[in-house]
Amino acid sequence: MEKLRCGWCEKDDLYRKYHDEEWGRPVYDDETIFEFLILESFQAGLSWYTILSKRENFRKAFDHFNYKKIAQYSDQKVEELMSNAGIIRNKLKILATITNAQKFMEIQNEFGSFSQYIWEFVDGAPIDNNPKALSEIPATTEISDRISKDLKKRGFKFMGSTVVYAHMQATGMVNDHLESCFIRK
């Protein structure tokens, strides 16, 4: 019997695997949270599929999303990334990644972990929206607005409310799997 999934992921096996194994599952480790923050920030203005299909290239180009290394990137490294056809070559987003790595560590120092900081916005537990149709899934919420505002105040770049909400979905802070999706069962 065919598994019923959220309709957005039926494009191909890459999308289905991401949906089935990652999307909407709670993530509490800072390394994975940072990876999704970076991928989501590069996604701004593009499709998630574009980013997902380049994910391994991003992983190699950005030192496996090691924020401690990224925070130290030099102008030479930025130029190297700008010549890497395997990633999105947007200088503002590359520079934002370096800034975001630095700010990420500042939050870790303040809260003990970035996970502690970000999950506090949802009281430590996923919000279950229980949508019946894709049209019921919002692009932003009051909580993503608050997180975005706080991240920007702390110096983060490319962290608008839509990017933040997508991050919340990816890391399981919200569960937007459709009622009919097999993941719910």
C-alpha positions in Angstrom: 0.0 0.0 0.0 1.3 3.4 -0.9 2.2 5.7 1.9 0.2 9.0 2.1 2.5 11.9 2.5 2.2 15.7 2.6 1.6 16.7 -1.0 4.5 19.1 -1.3 7.1 16.3 -1.1 5.9 14.1 -4.0 8.3 15.6 -6.5 10.9 12.9 -6.3 12.8 10.5 -4.0 15.1 13.3 -2.6 12.0 15.2 -1.4 10.2 12.1 -0.1 13.3 11.0 1.9 13.7 14.5 3.4 10.0 14.5 4.3 10.0 11.0 5.7 13.2 11.1 7.7 13.8 14.8 8.7 11.1 17.4 8.2 9.0 18.1 11.3 11.1 15.9 13.6 12.3 17.7 16.7 16.0 18.7 16.6 17.7 19.7 19.8 21.4 19.5 18.9 23.1 22.8 18.0 25.0 21.4 15.0 21.8 20.3 13.1 20.0 23.4 14.1 22.8 25.5 12.7 22.9 23.5 9.5 19.2 24.2 9.0 19.6 27.9 9.8 22.2 28.2 7.1 20.3 26.2 4.5 17.1 28.1 5.3 18.9 31.5 5.0 20.3 30.5 1.5 16.7 29.4 0.6 15.4 33.0 0.9 13.9 33.8 -2.5 14.5 30.3 -3.8 12.8 27.0 -3.6 13.7 24.6 -0.8 14.2 21.9 -3.5 17.0 23.9 -5.0 18.7 24.0 -1.6 18.0 20.4 -0.8 19.5 19.3 -4.1 22.7 21.2 -3.3 22.9 20.2 0.4 25.9 18.0 0.1 27.7 20.7 -1.8 26.9 23.2 0.9 28.1 20.7 3.5 31.5 20.3 1.8 31.9 24.0 1.0 31.0 25.1 4.5 33.2 22.7 6.5 30.3 20.4 7.4 28.4 23.4 8.9 31.0 23.8 11.6 30.0 27.2 13.0 33.3 27.6 14.9 35.2 27.4 11.6 32.7 29.4 9.6 32.9 32.2 12.2 36.6 32.6 11.3 36.2 32.6 7.5 38.6 35.0 5.7 38.0 37.1 2.6 40.0 34.4 0.7 37.5 31.8 1.9 34.6 34.0 0.8 36.1 34.3 -2.7 36.6 30.5 -2.8 32.9 30.1 -1.9 31.9 32.7 -4.6 33.6 30.5 -7.2 32.0 27.3 -6.1 29.3 26.4 -8.7 27.9 23.7 -6.4 26.3 26.2 -4.0 24.3 29.4 -4.2 26.9 32.0 -5.0 25.3 35.0 -3.3 27.9 37.1 -1.5 25.5 38.7 0.9 24.2 35.3 2.0 27.8 33.9 2.3 28.8 36.9 4.4 25.6 36.5 6.4 26.6 32.9 7.1 29.8 34.1 8.7 28.0 36.7 10.8 25.3 34.2 11.8 27.9 31.7 12.9 29.4 34.4 15.2 26.0 35.4 16.5 25.1 31.7 17.0 28.0 31.3 19.3 27.1 34.5 21.2 23.7 33.0 21.9 25.3 29.7 23.0 27.4 31.6 25.5 24.4 33.5 26.8 21.9 30.6 27.0 24.2 27.5 27.3 23.1 26.3 23.9 21.4 27.7 20.9 18.8 24.9 21.2 18.0 26.2 24.7 17.4 29.7 23.3 15.3 28.7 20.2 13.1 26.1 21.9 12.2 28.5 24.7 10.0 30.3 22.2 7.7 27.2 22.0 8.1 26.3 25.7 10.4 23.4 24.8 7.8 21.3 22.9 6.6 21.2 19.3 3.4 23.0 18.4 1.1 20.7 16.6 -0.9 22.6 14.0 -2.7 19.5 12.7 -3.5 20.9 9.2 -5.9 19.1 7.0 -4.7 20.7 3.8 -1.5 22.4 2.5 -3.5 25.7 2.3 -3.9 25.7 6.1 -0.1 25.9 6.6 1.0 29.4 7.2 4.2 31.0 5.9 4.7 32.9 9.1 3.2 33.0 12.6 3.3 35.3 15.6 6.1 33.1 17.1 8.2 33.2 13.9 7.7 37.0 13.9 9.0 37.1 17.5 12.0 34.8 16.8 12.9 36.7 13.6 12.7 40.1 15.4 14.9 38.8 18.3 17.5 37.2 15.9 17.7 40.4 13.9 18.1 42.4 17.1 21.0 40.1 17.9 22.7 40.8 14.5 21.5 37.8 12.5 21.1 38.3 8.7 18.6 36.7 6.3 16.3 35.6 9.2 13.0 37.0 8.2 9.8 35.5 9.6 9.3 33.3 6.6 12.8 31.8 6.8 12.3 31.4 10.6 9.0 29.6 10.1 10.5 27.2 7.5 13.3 26.6 10.1 10.7 25.8 12.7 9.1 23.3 10.4 12.3 21.7 9.4 13.5 21.3 13.0 10.2 20.1 14.4 9.4 23.2 16.5 6.1 23.0 14.7 4.4 19.9 13.2 2.8 20.8 10.0 2.5 17.3 8.6 -1.0 16.9 7.2 -3.6 14.9 9.2 -3.6 12.3 6.3 0.3 12.0 6.4 1.6 8.6 7.5 4.2 10.4 9.7 1.4 11.3 12.1 0.6 7.7 12.7 
